[in-house]
Amino acid sequence: MASEVTLPALGESVTEGTVTRWLKQVGDTVAVDEPLLEVSTDKVDTEIPSPIAGTIIEIRAAEDDTVEVGAVLAVIGEAGEAAAPAAPAAAAAPAAPVVEAPAAPAAPAAPAAPAAPAAAPAAPAAPAAADTGDATSVTLPALGESVTEGTVTRWLKKVGDTVAVDEPLLEVSTDKVDTEIPSPVAGTLVAIKVNEDETVEVGAELALIGSGAVAAPAAPAAPAAPVAPAAPAAPAAPAAPAAPAAPAAPAAAPAAPAAPAAAPAAPAAPAAAPAAPKPSRSDDQSAYVTPLVRKLAAENGVDLSTVTGTGVGGRIRKQDILEAAAAKNAPAAPAAAAAPEAPAAPAASPLRGRTEKLTRLRKVIAERMVDSLQTAAQLTTVVEVDVTNISRKRDEAKGDFLAREGVKLSFMPFFAKAALDALKVHPVLNAQIDMEAGTVTYFDHENLAIAVDSEKGLLTPVIKDAGDLSVAGLAKKIADVADRTRTNKIGADELAGGTFTLTNTGSRGALFDTPILNAPQVAILGTGSVVKRPVVITDPQLGETIAVRQMVYLALTYDHRLVDGADAARFLSDVKARLESGAFDI
């Protein structure tokens, strides 16, 4: 009746994995889909769940062993079979004779009877399978333009759980956005077809949801694991006062797994039963963390119970651990530097000296940046703009603006408005070139992409028909998409379809840079930091004089295959004139 747990296929081209940690031990009781061990591959770290409910009889792959896909990792049987967990003691010499020694204690044929009830729960498993016949398939929906696949990052429900319509089932990550996939119907989760960290295409089947009526027996299937109440049969052993001594025995058992262990073998089963409550993680989804995050926490000495997750559904992310580690080390530095009052040097990043796998999003960004440089003939033109008039107007209006519109008034909406108005006059910078077809498309609308620095990487949410918005409208839209991008609430459709990009390179003090085109767009405008500088101005009364002015550099990168230098210069001249006039309605 025992079942083997094998290493599943963990993704395309993944042929083997290394066992990094066992979360369960021989004799432990496990439920369906409860994590058994952690496995690391060259692409991802993941947990291997139990395919059935029962008790771990044998572990075949030790920690740090590398095994191929399909190799047997462990053996899980019914609760009754756990009475022969001499396997752990005999792990060093898995010879059959050692198993026969405990066979004698197994003489209590009475426990064999409880094994029959364990077979009964196997029957409810059949209805679950039968239910898949008329179950509703849950597939990966289209998550936006150009999104063709997604990676399952976490299942929020387990097989046997009851779900309502639109209740989140799982989390999926794409190269543009992290999102939750809701249940299309109400019922019970009958089967999960895709493991966590697996990448599937749009339309692929993720799970099956059956009717609540049939799935009801499936729910008891989980409790079927606790059939370890075969332990009540074990209390026959406790009839001997050795029961109280059992707690001490387990501690000694690991120290001396010699033949004496054969006698305590029977108590070992009861000891394993109480250990079952250990998997609090499966009971508390909010406490779920990936192996990578847990490993990072251990290396930095961070207690996961003290970390508040900022991911979807409260999930603890790598960044949360890094911030917690930095916060933990920060107090120590000031304490040491308490004597000198000079500001202490910033704490060193815990990433120093570390080698990590590239995230899916970072790979996509890298590929697109290189592809953009290799495809387009990119050139950057820079102009200096006096925004003193805008600065004064902004200072006068920002208090009322915040009260009226609910967002702060920065320089960005002014830059955006000036650029959008100029695009209507210079459509060659609001276009798309197709060299294969030999065509150029000049758009009749301005979809403004805004570069946003998020924890996941640089993303460019799009404000559709931005050319029709006022300064106030742009301010609200920019604040909205930037906030939702940083909190992983932006939709995939909102990350595509841009015709021109605006990037605020001055937000961290840079005077200017040479931005890379956001392909297939042909132009991107970078705004530098607004700084006070002495410049020469012409005054009607004083003539040429030196004055302190608010100055900014604007850097326009364009595709020289379509846009000539004169076109870029004319565009920037119009933007400069508009900004320096300060003629904006707020």
C-alpha positions as CSV (number, residue, x, y, z in Angstrom):
1,M,0.0,0.0,0.0
2,A,3.1,2.3,0.2
3,S,3.6,5.0,-2.5
4,E,6.8,6.4,-3.8
5,V,7.5,10.1,-3.9
6,T,9.6,11.0,-7.0
7,L,11.3,14.1,-8.1
8,P,8.9,15.8,-10.5
9,A,9.8,17.7,-13.7
10,L,10.6,21.2,-12.4
11,G,10.7,23.0,-15.7
12,E,12.0,22.8,-19.2
13,S,15.6,21.6,-19.5
14,V,15.8,20.8,-15.7
15,T,17.0,17.2,-15.5
16,E,18.2,17.0,-11.8
17,G,17.9,18.6,-8.4
18,T,19.7,18.7,-5.1
19,V,17.9,17.9,-1.9
20,T,18.7,21.0,0.3
21,R,16.5,20.2,3.3
22,W,14.0,17.6,4.6
23,L,11.0,19.3,6.2
24,K,9.7,15.9,7.5
25,Q,11.3,12.8,9.0
26,V,10.6,9.1,9.0
27,G,7.6,8.5,11.1
28,D,6.0,11.9,10.6
29,T,2.4,12.1,9.4
30,V,1.8,14.2,6.3
31,A,-1.3,15.5,4.5
32,V,-1.9,15.7,0.8
33,D,0.2,18.5,-0.8
34,E,2.0,19.2,2.5
35,P,5.7,20.1,1.8
36,L,8.1,17.2,2.4
37,L,11.4,18.6,1.3
38,E,13.2,21.4,-0.4
39,V,15.0,20.9,-3.7
40,S,17.4,23.2,-5.5
41,T,17.9,23.2,-9.3
42,D,19.9,25.4,-11.6
43,K,16.8,27.4,-12.3
44,V,14.7,27.5,-9.1
45,D,14.5,26.5,-5.4
46,T,11.2,24.8,-4.6
47,E,9.4,22.5,-2.2
48,I,8.2,19.0,-3.1
49,P,4.7,18.3,-1.7
50,S,3.3,14.9,-0.6
51,P,1.2,13.3,-3.3
52,I,-0.8,11.4,-0.7
53,A,-1.7,11.5,3.0
54,G,0.0,9.0,5.2
55,T,3.2,8.4,7.2
56,I,6.8,8.6,5.9
57,I,8.2,5.1,6.0
58,E,11.5,5.7,4.3
59,I,13.7,8.5,3.0
60,R,15.8,7.5,0.0
61,A,17.7,10.7,-0.8
62,A,19.7,12.4,1.9
63,E,20.3,16.1,2.2
64,D,22.9,17.4,-0.4
65,D,22.2,14.4,-2.6
66,T,21.7,15.3,-6.3
67,V,19.1,13.1,-8.0
68,E,17.6,13.0,-11.5
69,V,14.0,13.8,-12.4
70,G,11.9,10.7,-11.6
71,A,14.2,9.4,-8.9
72,V,12.5,8.1,-5.7
73,L,12.9,10.5,-2.8
74,A,10.8,8.8,-0.1
75,V,8.2,6.2,0.5
76,I,4.8,7.1,2.2
77,G,2.5,4.4,3.5
78,E,-0.5,4.1,5.8
79,A,-0.5,4.9,9.4
80,G,-0.3,1.3,10.4
81,E,2.8,0.7,8.4
82,A,4.6,3.4,10.4
83,A,4.8,1.0,13.2
84,A,7.9,-0.3,11.5
85,P,9.9,2.9,11.3
86,A,13.1,0.9,12.0
87,A,13.9,2.3,8.5
88,P,15.3,5.5,10.0
89,A,17.5,3.4,12.4
90,A,18.6,1.3,9.5
91,A,19.1,4.1,7.1
92,A,22.8,3.4,7.2
93,A,22.1,-0.3,6.3
94,P,18.8,-0.6,4.7
95,A,19.0,-4.4,4.8
96,A,15.7,-6.3,4.9
97,P,16.6,-8.2,8.1
98,V,16.5,-4.9,10.1
99,V,13.0,-4.4,9.1
100,E,12.0,-7.8,10.2
101,A,13.1,-7.1,13.8
102,P,10.4,-4.5,14.3
103,A,8.1,-7.0,12.6
104,A,7.9,-8.7,15.9
105,P,6.6,-5.7,17.8
106,A,4.2,-5.4,14.9
107,A,2.8,-8.6,16.3
108,P,-0.1,-6.6,17.8
109,A,-2.3,-7.7,14.9
110,A,-4.7,-5.3,16.5
111,P,-2.9,-2.3,14.8
112,A,-3.3,-4.3,11.6
113,A,-7.0,-3.9,12.0
114,P,-6.7,-0.1,12.2
115,A,-4.8,-0.4,9.0
116,A,-8.1,-1.5,7.4
117,P,-9.8,1.8,8.3
118,A,-6.9,3.5,6.7
119,A,-7.9,1.6,3.5
120,A,-11.4,3.0,3.9
121,P,-10.2,6.6,3.6
122,A,-8.6,5.5,0.4
123,A,-12.2,5.1,-0.9
124,P,-13.0,8.8,-0.6
125,A,-10.1,9.5,-2.7
126,A,-11.9,7.7,-5.6
127,P,-14.9,10.0,-5.5
128,A,-12.4,12.9,-5.9
129,A,-11.0,11.3,-9.0
130,A,-14.5,10.6,-10.3
131,D,-15.4,14.2,-9.7
132,T,-12.8,15.3,-12.2
133,G,-15.0,14.0,-14.9
134,D,-17.4,16.9,-14.8
135,A,-15.0,19.3,-13.0
136,T,-14.4,22.8,-14.3
137,S,-10.9,23.5,-15.7
138,V,-9.0,26.5,-14.4
139,T,-6.7,27.9,-17.1
140,L,-4.1,30.6,-17.2
141,P,-5.9,33.6,-18.7
142,A,-4.5,36.2,-21.0
143,L,-2.8,38.7,-18.7
144,G,-2.2,41.4,-21.2
145,E,-0.8,42.3,-24.6
146,S,2.4,40.3,-25.5
147,V,2.2,38.2,-22.3
148,T,2.4,34.6,-23.5
149,E,3.3,32.7,-20.3
150,G,3.5,32.9,-16.5
151,T,5.2,31.3,-13.6
152,V,3.1,29.9,-10.7
153,T,4.7,31.5,-7.6
154,R,2.3,30.2,-4.9
155,W,-0.9,28.2,-4.5
156,L,-3.2,29.9,-2.1
157,K,-5.5,26.8,-1.9
158,K,-4.9,23.0,-1.5
159,V,-6.6,20.0,-3.0
160,G,-9.8,19.5,-1.0
161,D,-10.3,23.2,-0.2
162,T,-13.6,24.8,-0.9
163,V,-13.5,27.9,-3.0
164,A,-16.0,30.6,-3.9
165,V,-16.5,32.4,-7.2
166,D,-13.6,34.9,-7.8
167,E,-11.8,33.7,-4.7
168,P,-8.0,33.8,-5.4
169,L,-6.6,30.3,-6.1
170,L,-2.9,31.0,-6.9
171,E,-0.4,33.7,-7.6
172,V,1.2,34.0,-11.0
173,S,4.3,36.0,-12.1
174,T,4.9,37.3,-15.6
175,D,7.6,39.4,-17.1
176,K,5.3,42.4,-16.5
177,V,3.2,41.9,-13.4
178,D,2.5,39.6,-10.5
179,T,-1.2,38.8,-10.1
180,E,-3.7,36.4,-8.5
181,I,-5.8,34.0,-10.6
182,P,-9.4,33.7,-9.2
183,S,-11.7,30.7,-9.3
184,P,-14.2,30.9,-12.2
185,V,-16.7,28.8,-10.2
186,A,-17.6,27.8,-6.7
187,G,-16.8,24.3,-5.6
188,T,-13.9,22.2,-4.3
189,L,-10.4,22.1,-5.6
190,V,-10.1,18.6,-7.0
191,A,-6.7,18.6,-8.6
192,I,-3.7,20.9,-9.1
193,K,-2.0,20.4,-12.5
194,V,0.9,22.8,-12.2
195,N,3.5,22.9,-9.4
196,E,4.8,26.1,-7.8
197,D,7.7,27.7,-9.8
198,E,6.6,26.0,-13.0
199,T,6.2,28.2,-16.1
200,V,3.2,27.6,-18.4
201,E,1.7,29.2,-21.4
202,V,-1.5,31.2,-21.5
203,G,-4.4,28.8,-21.8
204,A,-2.6,26.0,-20.0
205,E,-4.7,24.0,-17.4
206,L,-3.8,25.0,-13.8
207,A,-6.3,23.1,-11.8
208,L,-9.7,21.4,-11.7
209,I,-12.6,22.5,-9.5
210,G,-15.5,20.0,-8.9
211,S,-18.9,20.4,-7.3
212,G,-19.0,21.0,-3.6
213,A,-21.2,18.0,-3.1
214,V,-18.8,15.4,-4.5
215,A,-15.8,17.2,-3.2
216,A,-17.1,17.0,0.4
217,P,-15.7,13.5,0.8
218,A,-12.4,14.8,-0.5
219,A,-12.1,17.2,2.5
220,P,-12.2,14.3,4.9
221,A,-9.4,12.9,2.9
222,A,-7.1,15.3,4.6
223,P,-8.2,14.3,8.0
224,A,-7.6,10.8,6.8
225,A,-4.0,11.5,7.4
226,P,-4.6,12.0,11.1
227,V,-5.8,8.3,11.0
228,A,-2.6,8.2,12.9
229,P,-5.1,7.9,15.7
230,A,-3.9,4.4,15.1
231,A,-1.9,5.8,17.9
232,P,-4.8,4.8,20.2
233,A,-3.9,1.3,19.3
234,A,-0.4,2.2,20.4
235,P,-1.6,3.3,23.7
236,A,-1.7,-0.5,24.2
237,A,2.1,0.0,24.6
238,P,1.6,2.9,26.9
239,A,-0.2,0.4,29.1
240,A,3.3,-0.1,30.3
241,P,4.4,3.0,32.2
242,A,7.1,3.3,29.6
243,A,4.8,5.9,28.0
244,P,6.0,8.8,30.1
245,A,9.6,7.7,29.5
246,A,8.9,7.8,25.8
247,P,9.6,11.5,25.5
248,A,13.1,11.0,26.9
249,A,13.6,8.0,24.7
250,P,13.2,9.8,21.4
251,A,16.0,12.2,22.5
252,A,18.3,9.3,23.2
253,A,17.2,7.4,20.1
254,P,19.0,9.7,17.7
255,A,22.1,9.5,19.9
256,A,22.1,5.7,19.9
257,P,20.3,4.2,17.0
258,A,21.5,0.8,18.1
259,A,19.4,-2.3,18.4
260,P,17.7,-1.0,21.6
261,A,16.0,1.3,19.2
262,A,13.9,-1.6,18.0
263,A,12.1,-1.7,21.4
264,P,11.3,2.0,21.4
265,A,10.3,1.7,17.8
266,A,6.7,1.3,18.9
267,P,6.7,4.4,21.1
268,A,8.4,6.2,18.2
269,A,5.2,6.1,16.3
270,P,3.2,7.9,19.0
271,A,6.0,10.4,19.3
272,A,5.7,11.1,15.6
273,A,2.0,11.7,15.9
274,P,2.4,14.8,18.1
275,A,5.2,16.0,15.8
276,A,2.6,16.2,13.0
277,P,1.3,19.6,14.2
278,K,4.8,20.9,13.3
279,P,3.8,22.0,9.8
280,S,2.3,25.2,10.8
281,R,3.1,26.5,7.4
282,S,0.5,24.5,5.7
283,D,-2.0,25.6,8.3
284,D,-1.1,29.2,8.0
285,Q,-0.8,30.3,4.4
286,S,0.3,33.8,5.4
287,A,3.4,32.3,6.9
288,Y,4.5,30.8,3.6
289,V,8.0,31.6,2.5
290,T,10.0,30.2,-0.4
291,P,13.1,28.2,0.3
292,L,15.3,31.0,-1.1
293,V,13.8,33.5,1.3
294,R,14.1,31.1,4.2
295,K,17.7,30.4,3.4
296,L,18.4,34.2,3.1
297,A,16.8,34.7,6.5
298,A,18.9,32.0,8.1
299,E,22.1,33.4,6.6
300,N,21.3,36.9,7.9
301,G,20.0,35.8,11.3
302,V,16.5,37.1,10.7
303,D,13.6,35.6,12.6
304,L,10.8,35.1,10.0
305,S,8.1,35.5,12.7
306,T,9.2,39.1,13.2
307,V,9.0,40.0,9.5
308,T,5.9,41.6,8.0
309,G,5.6,40.5,4.3
310,T,4.9,43.1,1.7
311,G,4.2,40.7,-1.1
312,V,0.8,39.6,-2.5
313,G,-1.3,38.3,0.4
314,G,1.3,39.2,2.9
315,R,3.9,37.0,1.5
316,I,7.5,37.6,2.7
317,R,9.8,38.5,-0.1
318,K,13.5,38.6,-0.4
319,Q,13.5,42.4,-0.1
320,D,11.7,42.1,3.2
321,I,14.5,39.9,4.5
322,L,17.2,42.3,3.3
323,E,15.5,45.3,4.9
324,A,15.0,43.4,8.1
325,A,18.7,42.4,8.1
326,A,19.7,46.0,7.4
327,A,17.5,47.3,10.2
328,K,18.9,44.6,12.5
329,N,22.5,45.7,11.8
330,A,21.8,49.4,11.7
331,P,21.3,49.8,15.5
332,A,24.6,48.1,16.1
333,A,26.6,50.6,14.0
334,P,25.1,53.7,15.8
335,A,25.8,52.0,19.1
336,A,29.4,51.6,18.3
337,A,29.6,55.1,16.8
338,A,27.6,56.6,19.6
339,A,30.6,58.5,20.8
340,P,31.3,60.5,17.6
341,E,28.3,62.4,16.6
342,A,29.2,62.4,12.9
343,P,26.7,60.5,10.8
344,A,27.8,56.8,10.6
345,A,28.6,55.4,7.2
346,P,25.7,53.5,5.6
347,A,25.5,49.8,6.5
348,A,27.0,47.5,3.9
349,S,24.4,45.7,1.8
350,P,23.9,42.0,2.7
351,L,24.2,41.3,-1.1
352,R,27.9,41.9,-1.0
353,G,29.8,38.8,-2.0
354,R,26.7,36.9,-2.9
355,T,25.8,35.1,-6.1
356,E,22.2,34.8,-6.9
357,K,20.0,33.6,-9.8
358,L,18.6,36.4,-12.0
359,T,14.9,36.9,-11.5
360,R,12.6,36.4,-14.5
361,L,11.9,40.1,-14.8
362,R,15.6,41.0,-14.6
363,K,16.3,38.6,-17.5
364,V,13.5,40.1,-19.6
365,I,14.8,43.7,-18.9
366,A,18.3,42.6,-19.8
367,E,17.3,41.0,-23.0
368,R,15.1,43.9,-24.1
369,M,17.8,46.5,-23.3
370,V,20.4,44.7,-25.4
371,D,17.9,44.0,-28.2
372,S,17.0,47.7,-28.2
373,L,20.6,48.8,-28.6
374,Q,21.3,46.2,-31.3
375,T,18.1,47.0,-33.3
376,A,17.9,50.8,-33.3
377,A,20.4,53.5,-34.3
378,Q,20.3,55.4,-31.0
379,L,21.5,58.9,-30.5
380,T,21.0,61.4,-27.6
381,T,20.6,65.2,-27.8
382,V,20.6,67.3,-24.6
383,V,19.3,70.8,-24.0
384,E,19.4,73.0,-20.9
385,V,16.1,74.6,-19.8
386,D,15.3,77.4,-17.3
387,V,12.2,76.2,-15.3
388,T,12.3,79.1,-12.8
389,N,8.8,80.4,-13.9
390,I,7.4,76.9,-13.4
391,S,9.1,76.6,-10.1
392,R,7.5,79.8,-8.9
393,K,4.1,78.8,-10.2
394,R,4.4,75.4,-8.5
395,D,5.4,76.9,-5.2
396,E,2.4,79.2,-5.2
397,A,-0.1,76.5,-6.2
398,K,1.2,73.3,-4.6
399,G,-0.7,73.7,-1.3
400,D,-4.1,74.3,-2.9
401,F,-3.3,71.7,-5.6
402,L,-2.7,69.0,-3.0
403,A,-6.0,69.9,-1.2
404,R,-7.9,69.9,-4.4
405,E,-6.5,67.0,-6.4
406,G,-5.2,64.8,-3.6
407,V,-1.7,64.5,-5.1
408,K,1.5,66.5,-4.8
409,L,2.4,68.8,-7.7
410,S,5.9,67.9,-9.0
411,F,7.8,69.0,-12.1
412,M,6.9,65.8,-13.9
413,P,3.4,66.7,-15.1
414,F,4.8,70.0,-16.6
415,F,7.5,68.1,-18.4
416,A,4.9,65.5,-19.6
417,K,2.5,68.2,-20.8
418,A,5.2,70.1,-22.7
419,A,6.4,66.9,-24.4
420,L,2.9,65.6,-25.3
421,D,2.0,68.9,-26.9
422,A,5.2,68.9,-28.9
423,L,4.6,65.4,-30.1
424,K,1.4,66.6,-31.8
425,V,3.5,68.9,-33.8
426,H,6.4,66.5,-34.4
427,P,4.7,63.1,-35.0
428,V,8.0,61.6,-36.2
429,L,8.9,61.1,-32.6
430,N,5.6,59.5,-31.8
431,A,5.9,56.7,-34.4
432,Q,6.9,53.1,-35.0
433,I,9.1,51.8,-37.8
434,D,8.9,48.4,-39.4
435,M,12.0,47.7,-41.4
436,E,10.7,44.3,-42.6
437,A,7.5,45.7,-44.0
438,G,9.2,49.0,-45.0
439,T,6.6,51.1,-43.3
440,V,6.3,53.9,-40.7
441,T,3.2,54.3,-38.5
442,Y,2.6,57.8,-37.2
443,F,0.2,57.5,-34.2
444,D,-2.9,59.7,-33.9
445,H,-2.8,59.4,-30.1
446,E,-0.1,59.9,-27.4
447,N,0.2,56.9,-25.0
448,L,2.8,58.1,-22.4
449,A,4.9,55.4,-20.8
450,I,6.4,56.5,-17.4
451,A,9.6,54.8,-16.2
452,V,9.0,53.6,-12.6
453,D,11.7,52.3,-10.3
454,S,10.1,49.4,-8.4
455,E,11.6,46.7,-6.1
456,K,11.2,44.2,-8.9
457,G,13.1,46.4,-11.5
458,L,12.4,49.2,-13.9
459,L,8.8,49.0,-15.3
460,T,7.0,51.4,-17.7
461,P,3.3,51.7,-17.0
462,V,1.4,53.5,-19.7
463,I,-1.1,56.4,-19.5
464,K,-3.4,55.9,-22.5
465,D,-4.4,59.1,-24.5
466,A,-2.2,61.2,-22.2
467,G,-2.2,64.0,-24.9
468,D,-5.8,64.8,-23.9
469,L,-5.0,65.4,-20.2
470,S,-4.3,68.7,-18.4
471,V,-1.4,69.2,-16.0
472,A,-3.7,68.2,-13.1
473,G,-4.9,65.1,-14.9
474,L,-1.3,64.1,-15.7
475,A,-0.3,64.6,-12.1
476,K,-3.0,62.3,-10.8
477,K,-2.4,59.7,-13.5
478,I,1.4,59.7,-13.0
479,A,1.0,59.3,-9.2
480,D,-1.6,56.6,-9.7
481,V,0.3,54.3,-12.1
482,A,3.6,54.8,-10.2
483,D,2.0,53.8,-6.9
484,R,0.2,50.8,-8.3
485,T,3.3,49.7,-10.1
486,R,5.4,49.8,-6.9
487,T,2.7,47.9,-4.9
488,N,2.3,45.2,-7.6
489,K,-1.3,46.3,-8.4
490,I,-0.8,47.5,-11.9
491,G,-2.5,45.5,-14.6
492,A,-0.6,43.8,-17.4
493,D,-2.5,45.7,-20.1
494,E,-1.3,48.9,-18.5
495,L,2.3,48.0,-19.1
496,A,2.0,47.8,-22.8
497,G,1.0,50.0,-25.7
498,G,3.2,53.1,-25.1
499,T,4.1,55.3,-28.0
500,F,6.6,57.6,-26.2
501,T,8.4,57.3,-22.8
502,L,9.3,59.8,-20.1
503,T,11.9,58.9,-17.5
504,N,12.8,61.0,-14.5
505,T,16.6,60.3,-14.2
506,G,16.9,63.3,-11.9
507,S,14.9,61.7,-9.2
508,R,18.1,60.5,-7.5
509,G,20.2,63.6,-8.3
510,A,21.5,62.8,-11.7
511,L,22.0,65.9,-14.0
512,F,21.2,63.8,-17.1
513,D,21.9,60.5,-18.7
514,T,21.5,58.9,-22.1
515,P,18.3,56.7,-21.8
516,I,17.9,53.6,-23.9
517,L,14.8,53.4,-26.2
518,N,11.8,51.5,-25.0
519,A,11.4,49.4,-28.1
520,P,9.5,49.6,-30.4
521,Q,9.2,53.3,-29.6
522,V,11.5,55.7,-31.5
523,A,12.0,58.3,-28.7
524,I,12.4,58.6,-25.0
525,L,12.9,61.8,-23.0
526,G,15.0,61.9,-19.8
527,T,14.5,64.7,-17.3
528,G,17.5,65.5,-15.0
529,S,17.6,67.0,-11.6
530,V,16.3,70.6,-11.2
531,V,19.1,72.6,-9.5
532,K,19.8,76.2,-8.7
533,R,22.6,77.7,-10.7
534,P,24.0,81.2,-11.6
535,V,23.2,81.8,-15.3
536,V,23.3,84.8,-17.6
537,I,19.9,86.2,-18.4
538,T,18.7,89.2,-20.4
539,D,16.6,91.6,-18.4
540,P,14.6,94.4,-20.1
541,Q,15.9,97.0,-17.7
542,L,19.3,95.6,-16.7
543,G,20.3,93.9,-19.9
544,E,22.5,90.9,-19.5
545,T,23.0,90.0,-15.9
546,I,23.8,87.0,-13.7
547,A,21.0,85.5,-11.6
548,V,20.2,82.4,-9.7
549,R,17.8,80.3,-11.8
550,Q,16.2,76.8,-11.5
551,M,17.8,74.8,-14.3
552,V,17.3,71.3,-15.7
553,Y,18.8,69.2,-18.5
554,L,16.5,67.3,-20.9
555,A,18.0,64.4,-22.8
556,L,16.2,63.0,-25.8
557,T,17.3,59.6,-27.2
558,Y,15.9,58.8,-30.6
559,D,16.1,56.2,-33.3
560,H,18.3,57.7,-36.0
561,R,16.8,55.3,-38.6
562,L,13.7,57.4,-38.6
563,V,14.4,60.6,-36.7
564,D,17.0,63.0,-37.9
565,G,19.1,65.3,-35.6
566,A,17.2,68.3,-36.9
567,D,13.9,66.7,-36.0
568,A,15.1,66.0,-32.5
569,A,16.4,69.5,-32.1
570,R,13.1,71.1,-33.3
571,F,11.2,68.9,-30.8
572,L,13.4,69.8,-27.9
573,S,13.3,73.5,-28.8
574,D,9.5,73.5,-28.7
575,V,9.6,71.7,-25.3
576,K,12.2,74.1,-24.0
577,A,10.2,77.2,-25.1
578,R,7.0,75.9,-23.6
579,L,8.6,75.1,-20.2
580,E,10.5,78.4,-20.0
581,S,7.3,80.4,-20.7
582,G,5.6,78.8,-17.7
583,A,2.3,79.1,-19.6
584,F,0.4,76.2,-18.0
585,D,-3.1,76.0,-16.5
586,I,-3.0,74.3,-13.1
